[in-house]
Amino acid sequence: MKQAYPVILSQGEKFIVVYIPDFEINTQGNDIADAIEMARDAIGVVGIDMEDDGEALPEPTVISQVKAESATDIITLVDVDFGEYRRKNDMRAVKKNCTIPSWLNFEAEKAGINFSAILTAALKSELNIQSQ
């Protein structure tokens, strides 16, 4: 699911400070482009943690409702595709138990088959996932 969340960029002493009101989190970047990328990453990390905990992601606030604290602040939107973010960044291994016929297990082990690699490839094929 892709969403665009408002962020507020403020010039700090050394960095661009980013506040993401819908998640009530902050991050920072060396310049505006880096700050936006760091915001996308922060939203992605918090978002997939929320999904993993069974929490609903917040609906993005309408940008016109976001208020800057300073006249020099920049209010903009940052888009995040949570599914794509998870595929690119959540590389934890998850153990799954599955049952196969004994004869098939024997043949696969004899052939030196990597069960995890085969299951991963089969799931990607079944779900029509091309990358990663």
Protein Blocks (a to p, Z undefined) as FASTA:
>chain_A
ZZdddddddddfkbccdddfknopadddfblmlmmmmmmmmmmmmmmmmmmnopacdddd
dfklpccfbfkbccddddddfklmmmmmmmcccdddddddfklmmmmmmnopafklmmmm
mmmmmnopabZZ
